[in-house]
Each structure stands twice: as C-alpha cells, then as structure tokens.
Amino acid sequence: MEKFNTHTGLVVPLDIANVDTDQIIPKQFLQKTERVGFGVHLFHERRYLDHEGTQVNPDFVMNKPEYKDASILLARENFGCGSSREHAPWAIEEYGFKVIIAPSFADIFYGNCINIGILPIQLTEAEVEELFQLAPNAQLTLKVDLPNNKVSCVLADNSVKEYAFSLSEFQQYSLENGVDSVGWTLNKLDKIKAFEEQMPAWQ
C-alpha cells in the first residue's frame, strides 16, 4: 500500500449514523475474488434508484456534482459496524476516499482501513458536528497531516482551525511507511528464522 503523509481534499458530509458494511457494499457484490471492482457499488442502495445501478439518485449527497471530487468522507458515529467484510474499505478506497472522519468506528472496520492505507480519524462528537456545519455546499476542504496528527481548515475569516487526533504506535507506523500487518511480519523474517533455529527440534 502507499505511504500516507499529508492529504488535502474536499469533504463530503454523509450525515448518517450507524452506517454498516452492508450499506457500504451490499452482499450481492461480494462475489469478486480480487480487490477491484467494488468502488462502483459503494453505497449502492443509496446512490441508485434501481437494483441495476443505472438510475442515479440525485438526492444522495455523494451524487451531487459539487462533491464529485471529494476524497474525505465525514460521517456520524459507529461507522463501519455490522459484518467484518474487508470489501467495505476496498470499495471506499477504490471510489477515491483517502480519509474518513467520524466520532467512532467499528473496531474491525477501523483495522481493515489501516491495513489498506485509508486513514480513519476519530474526533469528538462536538468536533464532528462543527465540521458538518462547515461542510454543506462543498465549502470545506481539509488538510490532514498524519506525522503531526492534526486536521486543519481555513475558515471564512482566514483563521485556521485545527483538530488533533491519535493512532496507536503500530497504526501510525503502518500508514506512514505503507506497510500492512503482513508486510510488517515479512520485515521480521530474519528475526523469526533466528528464533526458530534456537528452538529444539521437538518444538
């Protein structure tokens, strides 16, 4: 996966709480065995008026033309709840989102995002509400600075508003170095081999 350092992007406000993974990528689209082809089905039942996905729902926020280039998803609490399907962050990534901001995330979904290079940022409910107030009409662009763990935006009066966030040491390392949990283990092969050689044969 790619290294994550800083990202500046337009915010799309998804003002819905408890968005589960079946809403993010419905079960009928999980047959694919490779990690591609899911972005077009992201939020399928909200983005389209028909099952085939040919009639776009003009009332869904992500379909509004002013948000077509958004790369930061702003959501409400408990985002990514439900089943642990990895396809949910795959769809989010392929659609073009680099960052998700919410007051809380489902634990497995949160880890799956980290594992493919999406940065899930947890802010307080009050901070998220403030961002929702700034986001309508495609008026909110955020700069995300991972090394310094802060999110910032320029307000109408040209002042800068900053929000702090935190990750675990391993999650921070993984995103900044573009290394998932498997890659991290592979980097330790020499130590693993040396440990195994010290073990008695019967073990």
C-alpha positions in Angstrom: 0.0 0.0 0.0 1.1 3.6 -0.5 2.7 5.7 2.3 0.4 8.2 3.9 2.0 11.6 4.8 -0.4 14.5 4.2 -3.6 14.8 2.2 -5.6 17.8 1.3 -9.1 17.1 0.0 -12.7 18.2 -0.3 -15.1 16.8 2.3 -18.4 15.1 1.5 -20.8 15.1 4.6 -22.6 11.8 5.0 -25.0 12.7 7.8 -26.0 9.2 8.8 -25.2 7.3 12.0 -24.6 3.6 12.3 -23.6 3.0 8.7 -23.0 -0.7 8.5 -20.8 -2.6 6.0 -23.9 -3.9 4.1 -24.8 -0.3 3.4 -21.3 0.4 2.3 -21.1 -2.6 0.0 -24.2 -4.8 -0.3 -23.8 -8.5 0.0 -24.7 -9.2 -3.7 -21.5 -7.6 -4.8 -19.1 -9.7 -2.7 -18.5 -12.5 -5.2 -15.4 -11.0 -6.7 -12.1 -12.6 -5.5 -9.8 -9.7 -6.3 -9.7 -6.3 -4.6 -11.0 -4.4 -7.6 -14.4 -3.5 -9.0 -16.1 -2.5 -5.7 -16.0 1.3 -5.9 -18.8 1.5 -8.4 -21.1 -0.3 -5.9 -20.2 1.8 -2.9 -23.4 2.8 -1.1 -25.2 1.2 -4.0 -28.7 1.3 -2.4 -28.4 5.0 -1.6 -26.6 6.1 -4.8 -29.1 4.4 -7.2 -32.8 4.2 -7.5 -32.8 0.8 -9.2 -31.2 -2.6 -8.4 -29.1 -2.5 -11.6 -27.4 0.8 -10.7 -28.5 2.6 -13.9 -30.6 5.3 -12.3 -28.6 7.7 -10.1 -30.3 9.1 -7.0 -30.0 12.9 -7.3 -30.8 13.4 -3.6 -27.9 11.3 -2.3 -25.1 13.7 -1.2 -22.3 11.8 -3.0 -24.2 12.1 -6.3 -24.3 15.9 -6.1 -21.9 17.3 -8.7 -20.2 19.7 -6.3 -18.9 16.7 -4.3 -17.7 14.6 -7.3 -14.0 15.2 -6.4 -14.4 14.6 -2.7 -11.6 12.5 -1.1 -12.5 12.9 2.6 -15.7 11.2 3.9 -17.3 12.8 7.0 -19.7 10.5 8.9 -21.5 10.1 12.1 -20.9 7.6 15.0 -20.4 3.9 14.7 -19.3 4.0 11.1 -18.5 0.6 9.6 -20.5 -1.5 12.0 -22.0 -4.9 11.1 -20.2 -7.7 9.4 -16.4 -7.6 9.2 -16.2 -7.8 5.4 -13.0 -6.3 4.0 -14.8 -5.4 0.9 -16.2 -2.3 2.6 -12.9 -0.4 2.9 -11.9 -1.8 -0.5 -15.0 -0.1 -2.0 -14.3 3.2 -0.2 -10.7 3.2 -1.3 -11.5 2.4 -4.9 -14.1 5.1 -5.0 -11.4 7.6 -4.1 -11.6 8.3 -0.4 -8.3 8.7 1.4 -9.7 9.7 4.8 -12.8 9.0 6.9 -13.7 11.2 9.8 -16.2 10.1 12.4 -16.8 10.2 16.2 -16.4 6.4 16.4 -15.8 3.4 14.2 -16.4 -0.4 14.4 -13.1 -1.9 15.5 -12.7 -4.4 12.7 -13.6 -1.9 10.0 -11.2 0.5 11.5 -8.3 -2.0 11.4 -9.2 -3.0 7.8 -9.0 0.6 6.8 -5.5 0.9 8.3 -4.5 -2.3 6.5 -5.1 -0.8 3.0 -3.9 2.7 3.7 -7.1 4.6 4.4 -6.8 6.9 7.4 -9.8 6.7 9.8 -9.8 9.7 12.1 -11.8 9.7 15.3 -12.8 13.2 16.6 -15.2 14.1 19.3 -18.9 14.4 18.5 -18.7 18.1 19.0 -15.8 18.4 16.6 -17.5 16.3 14.0 -20.7 18.4 14.4 -18.6 21.5 13.8 -17.3 20.0 10.6 -20.8 19.1 9.5 -21.8 22.7 9.9 -18.9 23.8 7.7 -19.3 21.1 5.0 -22.5 21.9 3.1 -22.3 23.2 -0.4 -18.8 21.8 -0.9 -17.3 24.6 1.2 -15.0 22.5 3.3 -11.5 21.5 2.3 -9.3 19.9 5.0 -5.6 19.3 5.2 -4.7 16.1 7.0 -1.2 15.9 8.5 -0.5 12.4 9.7 3.0 12.9 11.1 1.7 15.7 13.3 -1.7 14.1 13.9 -3.8 17.1 13.1 -6.5 18.1 10.7 -6.8 21.8 9.7 -9.0 24.0 7.6 -9.1 27.7 6.7 -12.3 29.4 7.9 -14.2 32.2 6.2 -12.3 34.9 8.2 -9.0 33.3 7.1 -8.2 31.9 10.5 -7.1 28.3 10.7 -9.0 25.8 12.8 -7.1 22.6 13.9 -8.3 19.3 15.3 -6.0 16.8 16.9 -6.3 13.0 16.6 -4.3 10.0 17.6 -3.4 6.5 16.4 -1.6 3.6 18.1 2.1 3.5 17.5 1.8 0.5 15.2 -1.1 2.1 13.2 0.9 5.3 12.8 4.0 3.3 11.6 1.9 1.2 9.2 0.3 4.2 7.4 3.5 6.4 7.4 5.6 3.6 6.0 3.0 2.0 3.7 3.3 -1.4 5.5 0.3 -3.6 6.4 0.4 -6.3 9.1 1.6 -8.9 6.6 4.3 -6.6 5.3 5.4 -5.8 8.9 5.7 -9.6 9.6 7.7 -10.1 6.4 10.2 -7.4 7.5 10.9 -9.6 10.6 11.7 -12.8 8.7 15.4 -12.7 9.8 14.4 -12.5 13.4 11.7 -15.1 13.0 14.2 -17.5 11.4 16.9 -16.9 14.0 14.3 -17.6 16.8 13.2 -20.8 15.1 16.8 -22.0 14.8 17.2 -21.7 18.5 14.2 -23.9 19.2 14.6 -27.6 20.0 13.6 -29.8 17.1 10.8 -31.4 19.0 9.1 -28.0 19.2 
